[in-house]
Amino acid sequence: MSSELTKPSMLSYSFAAVYRPRLLIYGGEDPSAKTPEEALVHIFGEARRTTPSILYLPQFNLWWDNAHEQLRVVLQTLLEELPSDLPILLLGTSSVPLAKIEYVPSSVFSHRSVYQVSEPATEDKSLFFDHLIKAALSVGMTKKSPKSASQLPELPKAPKVPSGP
């Protein structure tokens, strides 16, 4: 490897091979969901149909604060109607503790199913990204030489099978 390549330029070279597709689809109204309640029922129906499933509620505290009462009741009802043996995980995130969100019943999230994540220390972040950069550089810089035909093992010939009536 040339000594002219610096760590940042090697990193950009490695990531140039990474493809991150983006797609935005828009069009007419979705006939299956006209209201937020109908959309929620539709999402739960899809989750039931395609188990195991994960229902993801990012920033649950904001969703709960902005949802009107009827939408909250629909969520509670759909959760209560899920059979206990159905492999569906309700995964939510929140920037505030559950106790600070007003009127959240335990049927949505019980206190025993809440896990607090603390922010990683600066050295932990640095160590994480150091490992990530090293891994990216090692993958991007390894050269694979194609195996020649002489290096491949010779396979036995397949037996002829009589065919026909």
C-alpha positions as CSV (number, residue, x, y, z in Angstrom):
1,M,0.0,0.0,0.0
2,S,1.3,3.4,-0.8
3,S,2.4,5.6,2.0
4,E,0.6,8.5,0.3
5,L,-2.7,7.2,1.4
6,T,-3.8,8.7,4.7
7,K,-6.2,7.1,7.1
8,P,-9.1,9.4,6.1
9,S,-8.5,8.8,2.4
10,M,-8.4,5.0,3.0
11,L,-11.6,5.2,4.9
12,S,-13.4,7.1,2.2
13,Y,-12.0,4.5,-0.3
14,S,-13.5,1.7,1.8
15,F,-16.9,3.3,2.2
16,A,-17.1,4.2,-1.5
17,A,-18.0,0.5,-2.1
18,V,-20.9,0.7,0.3
19,Y,-24.3,1.2,-1.3
20,R,-27.1,2.7,0.8
21,P,-30.2,2.8,-1.3
22,R,-33.0,5.3,-0.6
23,L,-36.5,5.1,-1.8
24,L,-39.5,7.4,-1.4
25,I,-42.8,6.2,-2.8
26,Y,-45.8,8.5,-2.9
27,G,-49.1,8.4,-4.6
28,G,-52.8,8.4,-3.9
29,E,-54.4,7.7,-0.6
30,D,-53.9,4.3,0.9
31,P,-57.3,2.7,0.7
32,S,-56.6,0.4,3.6
33,A,-56.1,3.2,6.1
34,K,-58.2,6.4,6.2
35,T,-57.7,7.3,9.8
36,P,-54.9,6.8,12.4
37,E,-57.1,4.2,14.1
38,E,-57.6,2.2,10.9
39,A,-53.8,2.5,10.2
40,L,-53.1,1.1,13.6
41,V,-55.5,-1.8,13.2
42,H,-54.0,-2.5,9.8
43,I,-50.4,-2.6,11.2
44,F,-51.5,-5.0,14.0
45,G,-53.2,-7.2,11.4
46,E,-50.0,-7.3,9.3
47,A,-47.9,-8.1,12.5
48,R,-50.3,-11.0,13.3
49,R,-50.1,-12.3,9.8
50,T,-46.3,-12.2,9.5
51,T,-45.2,-13.4,12.9
52,P,-42.7,-13.3,14.4
53,S,-43.0,-9.5,14.3
54,I,-41.8,-6.3,15.9
55,L,-44.1,-3.3,16.3
56,Y,-41.8,-0.3,16.7
57,L,-43.0,2.9,18.4
58,P,-40.1,5.4,18.3
59,Q,-40.4,8.3,20.7
60,F,-43.4,6.7,22.4
61,N,-43.6,9.6,24.8
62,L,-44.3,12.0,21.9
63,W,-46.7,9.6,20.2
64,W,-48.6,9.1,23.5
65,D,-48.7,12.9,24.2
66,N,-50.0,13.7,20.7
67,A,-52.4,10.8,20.2
68,H,-56.0,11.6,20.9
69,E,-57.9,9.5,23.4
70,Q,-59.6,7.2,20.8
71,L,-56.3,6.3,19.3
72,R,-54.9,5.5,22.7
73,V,-57.9,3.2,23.4
74,V,-57.4,1.4,20.1
75,L,-53.8,0.8,20.9
76,Q,-54.7,-0.6,24.3
77,T,-57.4,-2.8,22.9
78,L,-55.3,-4.2,20.2
79,L,-52.5,-5.0,22.7
80,E,-54.9,-6.6,25.1
81,E,-56.4,-8.8,22.3
82,L,-53.0,-10.2,21.3
83,P,-52.7,-13.8,22.5
84,S,-49.9,-14.2,25.0
85,D,-48.3,-16.9,22.9
86,L,-48.2,-14.8,19.7
87,P,-44.5,-13.8,19.0
88,I,-45.0,-10.1,18.6
89,L,-42.7,-7.7,20.4
90,L,-43.8,-4.1,21.1
91,L,-40.6,-2.1,21.1
92,G,-40.7,1.5,22.0
93,T,-38.2,4.3,22.7
94,S,-38.6,7.3,24.9
95,S,-36.5,10.2,25.9
96,V,-38.2,10.5,29.3
97,P,-38.9,7.8,32.0
98,L,-42.3,6.1,31.8
99,A,-43.3,7.7,35.1
100,K,-43.2,11.1,33.5
101,I,-45.6,10.2,30.6
102,E,-49.1,10.9,31.7
103,Y,-51.8,8.2,31.9
104,V,-49.9,5.3,30.4
105,P,-51.6,2.1,31.5
106,S,-49.5,-1.0,32.3
107,S,-51.2,-2.8,29.4
108,V,-49.0,-0.7,27.1
109,F,-45.7,-0.9,28.9
110,S,-45.4,-2.3,32.4
111,H,-42.7,-0.8,34.7
112,R,-40.9,-4.2,34.7
113,S,-40.5,-4.1,30.9
114,V,-38.7,-0.7,30.9
115,Y,-34.9,-0.6,30.4
116,Q,-32.9,2.6,31.0
117,V,-30.0,3.1,28.7
118,S,-27.3,5.5,29.8
119,E,-25.2,7.5,27.4
120,P,-21.9,5.9,26.7
121,A,-18.7,7.6,28.0
122,T,-16.5,9.5,25.5
123,E,-13.8,6.8,25.7
124,D,-16.4,4.1,25.0
125,K,-17.6,6.0,21.9
126,S,-14.0,6.4,20.8
127,L,-13.2,2.7,21.2
128,F,-16.3,1.7,19.3
129,F,-15.5,3.9,16.3
130,D,-11.8,2.9,16.4
131,H,-12.9,-0.8,16.1
132,L,-15.4,0.2,13.4
133,I,-12.8,2.0,11.3
134,K,-10.3,-0.8,11.7
135,A,-12.9,-3.3,10.5
136,A,-13.9,-1.1,7.6
137,L,-10.3,-0.7,6.5
138,S,-9.5,-4.4,6.8
139,V,-12.5,-5.3,4.7
140,G,-11.8,-2.7,2.1
141,M,-8.1,-3.3,1.7
142,T,-8.0,-7.1,1.5
143,K,-7.4,-8.5,-1.9
144,K,-8.9,-11.8,-2.9
145,S,-7.0,-13.7,-5.5
146,P,-9.1,-15.9,-7.7
147,K,-8.3,-19.6,-7.3
148,S,-6.9,-21.1,-10.4
149,A,-8.3,-24.3,-11.8
150,S,-5.3,-26.3,-10.6
151,Q,-6.0,-25.4,-7.0
152,L,-9.6,-26.8,-7.1
153,P,-10.1,-30.4,-6.1
154,E,-11.2,-32.7,-8.9
155,L,-14.7,-34.0,-8.4
156,P,-15.8,-37.5,-9.2
157,K,-18.0,-38.0,-12.3
158,A,-21.7,-38.4,-11.7
159,P,-23.0,-41.9,-12.5
160,K,-25.3,-42.2,-15.5
161,V,-28.8,-43.0,-14.6
162,P,-31.0,-44.8,-17.2
163,S,-33.9,-42.7,-18.2
164,G,-37.1,-43.4,-20.0
165,P,-39.9,-45.9,-19.7
